[in-house]
């Protein structure tokens, strides 16, 4: 018995020693809690997401660039794979009704308590729940070239009558006073709503919006909307819009502005960035009969929702709500200024300073004359039919009302019965593994390398919108797995030394790429294996191997690169010198995403993922 006791004691000591050593080496340290955030725009990965991550050193926040639309999250809902936090572009309560059942009710949270009630009412369900919160709004109004006003000594409009007079005065000088790109449905809708905000914010307007958003009616209220179309009809006449404007796009409008042929157009605060090189651009409101009746239309930069499963884990829910508060904070919004110039906060506790181009809007902002646009697909279709019909002279207000109802609002959302175009035998997770990488992205990039017929292929992390799922997929579902950012496929021949320099910039950071700030944002490789070292929040490329051998400096390899053309051009020129980009062959007008879709729908399989990175 003594011998057995000694043996058991010895085994216990050895076991405890092993556990102690493991704890000392960090193997048994508690892993960071993980919060998954899907962003709606690739550009948010540049400064916005890194700032949010920096506020939570004790959390592992996985930022993934997903799709901006509701249909993408309905697809994830079907896979039972919704992230903790969803950031979506435009959201209509009506269009998101099916998804709402899987989202957390935010109505009793402190986050909601800080919002202006007038904004929240537009997001309340019939049960008083709130599933979506709008991030700061992009202001939508009328952009004016102040240089032209000064040149012809015409006063900037301050109300509707002075707007009409300005249009007349410019016409006498052979200049269009106002027009815009009425080829697009959003211009039609925003103009129609902007001209009629006083009607849409009335009791009748608020009642109809609530009923329509909750699918309690599919019709436009006649008394309300006939007034809307009458105002739109008057605006078409006063602004001197002509049939050619219904085929006018962005480029034509920009050219007219740059050549001094146009004084005013519909636009947003973010449009000022692209228009400012062509004049002193200031923003004006949608005009009412008096200054006090002027309004601004706002379109949220994005909307945020939380996974409904968080209700089952109160500890995690509390942490996710903390992340949500930072996502919607003033400090975080300021990191979006490069994209939008100014974002109006819907939060009472946040005050973002106005830039000079918007200083004249201070009266409307202080009076809270800020209306959140309603942007469901039914209204987009209705506004396009009505507005283009009015501009073309095909409709009067009564006929526009009837056409809008018939076109989009008398039919309910149809079930998607699209045919199956691809069946995936296996699914792959987007979770980053330190000795392997992102399996879903690896599968996509390996497949692209087969399509490109190259030895090596490099792509940014946002090539994939998340996991790849096994089973049958419609074309829309398959398309949802690949980021729709206009990526092209470029192929060429580079030496091992040149490949190493391009990969180094992609890993360590360069103005041509989104600088990696987390494992999920490191580049994706196929045909090579990257050894990367993390040091104080930065990443260093230590080695590249192919077939377990270090790349030969002078050996030529066939290489594929995937990204936006302007990014690839900057990347290759920064890495290899001016003119090197011209040696690559481009997929031309065909997106890399389309090449991938065509390949799979032609009956070809998804390539299996392969280890492409080790993170030390």
Order of alpha helices (4+ residues) and beta strands (2+ residues): alpha-beta-alpha-beta-alpha-beta-alpha-alpha-alpha-beta-beta-alpha-alpha-beta-alpha-alpha-alpha-alpha-alpha-beta-alpha-beta-beta-beta-alpha-alpha-alpha-alpha-beta-alpha-alpha-beta-beta-beta-alpha-beta-beta-alpha-beta-alpha-beta-beta-beta-beta-beta-alpha-beta-alpha-beta
